[in-house]
């Protein structure tokens, strides 16, 4: 683990924030093995971080320890704005662990830990792409409207792309009945939705690909995030035990989900980009 909690870390954090405590706007401290920039000023080794501070790294990474309990590692060549409850990533990559109520905002996405011991990694890719990995524990991703677009399990990674306009929802998973209603948990995003439409009962138990539109204001069955009115359904697997997408022969196209105006596809890229982070274990004590 690239962050190691030490007793000296808390003492240093309290002491370092004392200078700005009168204004009650300090949110934490940042440290690096060299120069980095805070609010357009070059600093060396450490700096207090205030609400809304712009933190930008050069050739080395910077470690941020926040009073909320969140700990972030900003990769070299990255830029962000830091707040008490969130970091807005504008360029590069960041890892997050610590307090579970902190989030990273990347383009239109909101990335948060789904447990107190989770570690999330976020990388801004080309164009609209955002790569998210759950390095430890589970991680949840929502869109700008707060709709859950992915639940990442430990060790998984997804590449997200903002879609133009309002594309239909497209999900793949096993169609099941619950309390007389139909639900599906998408195999790419691990998001559960309720489905409404004609002929769903005939396909219950099968692995299906569905296309449809969200029904505004509809209340889904417990455990589902939204209600989808199905416009097209295609069975791609029998009602037998299938533990993975490969087990039912899903094509590459079928492994891409679209939900909440965001497409998601499984990727290993984010998991293999540890090299973008350098000088990870920084001493917190002066």
ABEGO torsion letter per residue (X at the ends): XABBBBAAAAAAAAAAAAAAAAAGABAEBBBBBEBBBBGGBBBBGBBBBBBGBBBBBBABBBBBBBAAGBBBBBBBGBBBBBBAABBBBABEBBBBBEBAABBBBBEABBBBBABAABBBBBBBBBEABBBBBBABEBBBBBBAAGBBABBBBBGBBBBBBBBBEBBBBBBBEBBBBBGGBBBBBBAAAGBBBBBBEBGAAAABGBBBBBBBBBBBGBBBBBGBABBBBBABBBBABBBBBBABAAAAGBBAAAABBBBGGBBBBBBAAAAAAAAABBGABBBABX
